[in-house]
Amino acid sequence: MDQKIAEQIFLHHRLGEITSFKKIEIGWTNKVYSVNGDFILKVCEDETNEEKFEREVFFYHFFENKIPVPKISVYDNSKKLYGKFFMIYPKIDGDNLYSKWHLLNDDERKSIVAQFCDILKIISRSPHDEFVKKFNLDASISWRDKIVNQIQNSLGEIEKRKLLPFDFAQAIKSFVAENNHVLIEQKIAFVYWDAHFDNILVQDKTIVGILDFERTELSSLDFTLDIVKRMVEYPKKYMSEEFEKFAKKEDYAHLLDWFREFYPDLFDFKDLNKRLDLYAVEHDTHTLLDWPDSDDVKRMIAKSIGYEKEFVLKKT
């Protein structure tokens, strides 16, 4: 989107003149712009992502005045003013948590995790009837089938494209077959599973904003820990490039301990470690499809399944 189109949109919705228009280099799927330093304009440029975009709008309305989410001024899915879905909301004054985390002591970090866990509890304990009805979903979820099917779909494409050696792919299949029973236990709730620090805004050590709800969905409650564990093990994973220089593994070492203290329900599952390994396999096999030459992603998968045999880190 260029500034002229944005000016037409702001004029139409009586949001005033545009004096500054800047693309923000965050996010992977949608385009995000800062307008006049006062508004955020978020555009769904990828039409395959429209339903998730609508889900994000739903959750911003659903959780308004319950947790610190953006308050939407405009949502337009008509494609009349611009041929894409877009939303506009007042900018939340706050700093990306990644930009501040390295400056905090452990007591301050622990306090922020406690605040975040309180927010996660509100999300997960909310009724989901309205969500299920609006998006025509089946609330009777088999969590094991969902995760296993997603792994199998990714593996099928991996094998088709020959992205991993045969023995490595077979080791993944064996790991999933031997361990998927641990996912039979499930506690289905809303899970905000994009819970990395790039989506948390803070001001004076207080959480003032939670962003990016398009991947929030009905999942087993412990799925929240998948991304937390990844932040502990790979602190740079979700950071924008400008903050990577501040990443120190020791600054994230206690995250899981603090989540356990403030939200113990997330950990109340048998075979939790194996469950988290399966979540990691699901995530990383899918990621490999987009980054087929990434040795790091292949190592992550090998670590999750305990695959110690030396393998070739290149296309075969």
DAZIJO-V377054 format. One record per residue. N is the residue number from 1. PHI is phi in whole degrees, -180 to 180 (* if undefined). OMEGA is omega in whole degrees, 0 to 359 (none if undefined). BURIAL is b if it has 16 or more other ideal C-beta (glycine too) atoms within 10 Angstrom, else e. Layout:
# DAZIJO-V377054
N & PHI & OMEGA & BURIAL
N & PHI & OMEGA & BURIAL
This chain:
# DAZIJO-V377054
1 & * & 177 & b
2 & -102 & 187 & e
3 & -64 & 182 & e
4 & -63 & 178 & e
5 & -66 & 178 & e
6 & -61 & 179 & b
7 & -63 & 178 & e
8 & -64 & 180 & e
9 & -65 & 181 & b
10 & -67 & 177 & b
11 & -65 & 181 & e
12 & -62 & 183 & e
13 & -96 & 175 & e
14 & 55 & 180 & e
15 & -103 & 176 & b
16 & 94 & 179 & e
17 & -74 & 175 & e
18 & -98 & 178 & b
19 & -104 & 175 & e
20 & -147 & 185 & e
21 & -144 & 187 & b
22 & -137 & 175 & e
23 & -74 & 178 & e
24 & -99 & 183 & e
25 & -85 & 175 & e
26 & -135 & 177 & e
27 & 80 & 183 & e
28 & -112 & 191 & e
29 & -105 & 185 & e
30 & -107 & 175 & b
31 & -97 & 184 & b
32 & -126 & 183 & b
33 & -129 & 171 & b
34 & -96 & 182 & e
35 & -117 & 180 & b
36 & 60 & 183 & e
37 & 70 & 184 & e
38 & -115 & 184 & e
39 & -125 & 170 & b
40 & -110 & 175 & b
41 & -111 & 182 & b
42 & -115 & 187 & b
43 & -122 & 177 & b
44 & -89 & 183 & b
45 & -76 & 181 & e
46 & -95 & 184 & e
47 & -63 & 178 & e
48 & -71 & 181 & e
49 & -101 & 188 & b
50 & -62 & 181 & e
51 & -65 & 178 & e
52 & -66 & 177 & b
53 & -62 & 178 & b
54 & -66 & 177 & b
55 & -64 & 179 & b
56 & -61 & 177 & b
57 & -60 & 178 & b
58 & -55 & 184 & b
59 & -70 & 177 & b
60 & -63 & 176 & b
61 & -71 & 185 & e
62 & -62 & 184 & b
63 & -100 & 179 & b
64 & -58 & 181 & e
65 & 70 & 176 & e
66 & -108 & 177 & e
67 & -140 & 185 & b
68 & -79 & 176 & b
69 & -108 & 176 & b
70 & -58 & 177 & b
71 & -103 & 189 & e
72 & -69 & 175 & b
73 & -89 & 183 & e
74 & -142 & 167 & b
75 & -131 & 184 & b
76 & -130 & 175 & b
77 & -115 & 182 & e
78 & -81 & 183 & e
79 & 64 & 180 & e
80 & -86 & 178 & e
81 & -75 & 179 & e
82 & -150 & 188 & e
83 & -76 & 178 & e
84 & -139 & 171 & b
85 & -68 & 174 & b
86 & -151 & 174 & b
87 & -134 & 176 & b
88 & -131 & 176 & b
89 & -147 & 177 & b
90 & -60 & 180 & e
91 & -63 & 175 & e
92 & -86 & 179 & b
93 & -75 & 180 & e
94 & -180 & 181 & b
95 & -110 & 172 & e
96 & -52 & 185 & b
97 & -62 & 176 & b
98 & -59 & 183 & b
99 & -75 & 184 & b
100 & -115 & 189 & b
101 & -56 & 183 & b
102 & -70 & 181 & e
103 & -92 & 185 & e
104 & -95 & 172 & b
105 & -89 & 185 & e
106 & -65 & 177 & e
107 & -65 & 179 & e
108 & -68 & 177 & e
109 & -63 & 180 & b
110 & -62 & 178 & b
111 & -63 & 179 & b
112 & -67 & 177 & b
113 & -62 & 178 & b
114 & -61 & 177 & e
115 & -62 & 182 & b
116 & -64 & 179 & b
117 & -64 & 176 & b
118 & -62 & 178 & e
119 & -67 & 179 & b
120 & -62 & 178 & b
121 & -65 & 178 & b
122 & -62 & 179 & e
123 & -63 & 188 & b
124 & -72 & 181 & b
125 & -93 & 180 & e
126 & -81 & 178 & b
127 & -66 & 184 & e
128 & -117 & 180 & b
129 & -59 & 183 & e
130 & -64 & 179 & e
131 & -64 & 181 & b
132 & -60 & 181 & e
133 & -68 & 184 & e
134 & -62 & 185 & e
135 & -104 & 174 & e
136 & 52 & 184 & e
137 & -104 & 174 & e
138 & -96 & 183 & e
139 & -78 & 180 & e
140 & -88 & 187 & e
141 & -92 & 164 & e
142 & -97 & 186 & e
143 & -62 & 179 & b
144 & -60 & 182 & b
145 & -62 & 182 & e
146 & -62 & 181 & b
147 & -67 & 181 & b
148 & -63 & 180 & b
149 & -62 & 179 & e
150 & -68 & 176 & e
151 & -65 & 182 & b
152 & -64 & 178 & e
153 & -63 & 179 & e
154 & -66 & 180 & b
155 & -63 & 178 & b
156 & -60 & 179 & e
157 & -71 & 177 & e
158 & -60 & 180 & b
159 & -68 & 179 & e
160 & -61 & 182 & e
161 & -92 & 178 & e
162 & 55 & 182 & e
163 & -86 & 179 & b
164 & -132 & 172 & b
165 & -58 & 183 & b
166 & -55 & 183 & e
167 & -62 & 180 & e
168 & -67 & 179 & b
169 & -62 & 179 & b
170 & -67 & 178 & e
171 & -64 & 177 & b
172 & -64 & 179 & b
173 & -58 & 181 & e
174 & -64 & 180 & e
175 & -61 & 180 & b
176 & -66 & 181 & b
177 & -63 & 184 & e
178 & -79 & 189 & e
179 & -120 & 187 & b
180 & -65 & 179 & b
181 & -62 & 182 & e
182 & -69 & 181 & b
183 & -90 & 178 & b
184 & -62 & 175 & e
185 & -66 & 180 & b
186 & -150 & 174 & b
187 & -132 & 189 & b
188 & -80 & 180 & b
189 & -160 & 169 & b
190 & -65 & 177 & b
191 & -124 & 173 & b
192 & -87 & 191 & b
193 & -94 & 174 & b
194 & -96 & 194 & b
195 & -89 & 175 & b
196 & -92 & 191 & b
197 & -73 & 176 & b
198 & -69 & 182 & b
199 & -103 & 180 & b
200 & -118 & 178 & b
201 & -107 & 181 & b
202 & -128 & 174 & b
203 & -146 & 182 & e
204 & 52 & 175 & e
205 & 65 & 177 & e
206 & -122 & 177 & e
207 & -72 & 181 & b
208 & -118 & 181 & e
209 & -158 & 172 & b
210 & -125 & 187 & b
211 & -117 & 169 & b
212 & 66 & 181 & b
213 & -102 & 187 & b
214 & -69 & 178 & b
215 & -100 & 175 & b
216 & -68 & 183 & b
217 & -159 & 176 & b
218 & -78 & 183 & b
219 & -147 & 172 & b
220 & -73 & 190 & b
221 & -54 & 184 & b
222 & -70 & 179 & b
223 & -61 & 175 & b
224 & -54 & 186 & b
225 & -73 & 181 & b
226 & -57 & 183 & b
227 & -77 & 177 & b
228 & -65 & 178 & b
229 & -61 & 180 & b
230 & -68 & 176 & b
231 & -65 & 178 & b
232 & -66 & 185 & b
233 & -80 & 184 & e
234 & -134 & 188 & e
235 & -56 & 183 & b
236 & -83 & 191 & e
237 & -52 & 186 & e
238 & -111 & 181 & b
239 & -77 & 168 & b
240 & -71 & 188 & e
241 & -57 & 185 & e
242 & -68 & 182 & e
243 & -102 & 183 & b
244 & -60 & 181 & e
245 & -66 & 180 & e
246 & -93 & 187 & b
247 & -74 & 173 & b
248 & -130 & 185 & e
249 & -59 & 182 & e
250 & -65 & 179 & e
251 & -71 & 183 & b
252 & -113 & 189 & b
253 & -63 & 186 & e
254 & -100 & 184 & b
255 & -55 & 182 & b
256 & -63 & 178 & b
257 & -62 & 181 & e
258 & -71 & 176 & b
259 & -64 & 178 & b
260 & -64 & 180 & e
261 & -68 & 188 & e
262 & -98 & 177 & b
263 & -145 & 185 & b
264 & -62 & 180 & e
265 & -59 & 179 & b
266 & -64 & 186 & b
267 & -102 & 187 & e
268 & -84 & 179 & e
269 & -137 & 173 & b
270 & -69 & 176 & e
271 & 55 & 184 & e
272 & -60 & 182 & e
273 & -62 & 178 & e
274 & -67 & 176 & b
275 & -59 & 180 & b
276 & -66 & 175 & b
277 & -63 & 179 & b
278 & -66 & 176 & b
279 & -63 & 179 & b
280 & -65 & 177 & b
281 & -62 & 179 & b
282 & -60 & 181 & b
283 & -64 & 190 & b
284 & -78 & 175 & b
285 & -67 & 176 & b
286 & -67 & 179 & b
287 & -62 & 181 & b
288 & -61 & 179 & b
289 & -65 & 179 & e
290 & -89 & 182 & e
291 & -128 & 189 & e
292 & -65 & 181 & b
293 & -100 & 184 & e
294 & -81 & 175 & e
295 & -65 & 181 & e
296 & -62 & 180 & e
297 & -64 & 179 & b
298 & -64 & 177 & b
299 & -67 & 178 & e
300 & -61 & 179 & b
301 & -64 & 181 & b
302 & -60 & 179 & b
303 & -64 & 183 & e
304 & -64 & 184 & b
305 & -97 & 181 & b
306 & 68 & 182 & e
307 & -88 & 187 & b
308 & -96 & 179 & e
309 & -62 & 180 & e
310 & -64 & 180 & e
311 & -130 & 183 & b
312 & -83 & 182 & e
313 & -92 & 175 & e
314 & -163 & 177 & e
315 & -62 & 179 & e
316 & -117 & none & e
